[in-house]
Amino acid sequence: MHRFLIVIEKAGRNYSAYAPDLPGCAATGSTRRQAEANMHAAIEMHLEGLAEDRQPVPTAHATSGVLFFEPIVKAARGKKSAPAADAES
């Protein structure tokens, strides 16, 4: 069994998906679920093509992660932000 990371992105009115470890293997769909299903079929077809051409299946190396950031609040242009209130006041 092979496992491949896929990336699904919102692309205008549809969704686009690709597998970083399978160059050229991509799919789209009108919903996220459809893009994922189409990507599954695209990967199967890609692997069948590799087998027909007697090419090895690439080793999956891609990983994923999620980073979290606090919202950045900028002062209005040309205005200095007010100093923080003194806790002893």
C-alpha positions in Angstrom: 0.0 0.0 0.0 1.2 3.5 -0.8 0.3 6.7 0.9 0.6 10.2 -0.7 0.0 13.6 0.8 -2.4 15.6 -1.3 -2.9 19.4 -1.1 -6.3 20.8 -1.8 -6.7 24.5 -2.5 -9.7 26.7 -3.1 -9.3 28.1 -6.6 -11.9 30.6 -7.5 -15.2 28.7 -7.8 -13.7 25.3 -7.7 -11.0 23.3 -5.8 -7.6 22.1 -7.1 -5.6 19.2 -5.7 -2.1 17.9 -6.3 0.3 15.4 -4.8 3.8 16.9 -4.2 5.4 13.5 -4.5 3.8 12.7 -7.9 4.8 15.5 -10.3 2.2 16.3 -12.9 -0.6 14.4 -11.0 -3.4 16.9 -10.3 -7.2 17.1 -10.3 -10.0 19.6 -9.8 -13.6 19.5 -8.6 -16.5 21.8 -7.9 -16.4 20.8 -4.2 -13.5 19.8 -1.8 -15.0 16.3 -1.6 -15.2 16.0 -5.4 -11.6 17.3 -5.8 -10.4 14.7 -3.3 -12.3 11.9 -5.1 -10.9 13.0 -8.5 -7.4 13.2 -7.0 -7.8 9.6 -5.8 -8.7 8.5 -9.3 -5.8 10.6 -10.8 -3.3 8.9 -8.4 -4.6 5.5 -9.4 -4.3 6.3 -13.0 -0.8 7.7 -12.4 0.4 4.6 -10.6 -1.1 2.3 -13.3 0.8 4.3 -15.9 4.0 3.9 -13.9 3.4 0.1 -13.7 2.7 -0.1 -17.5 6.0 1.8 -18.2 7.8 -0.4 -15.7 8.8 2.6 -13.6 9.1 2.6 -9.8 6.5 4.2 -7.6 8.1 7.3 -6.0 8.8 7.2 -2.3 6.6 9.6 -0.5 8.6 12.3 1.3 6.1 15.2 1.6 4.8 16.1 5.0 2.3 18.6 6.2 1.8 20.9 9.2 -0.3 23.7 10.4 1.0 26.9 11.8 -1.1 29.2 14.0 -0.6 33.0 14.2 -2.2 35.7 16.3 -3.9 38.4 14.3 -1.6 41.4 13.7 -3.2 44.8 14.6 -1.5 47.7 13.0 -2.0 51.3 14.1 -3.7 53.6 11.7 -1.3 55.2 9.2 0.2 58.4 10.5 -1.1 57.9 14.1 0.9 56.5 16.9 -0.6 53.8 19.0 -1.6 54.8 22.5 0.7 53.5 25.3 -0.5 50.7 27.4 -2.4 51.7 30.5 -0.3 51.7 33.6 -1.4 48.9 36.0 -0.7 51.1 39.1 -3.0 54.0 38.0 
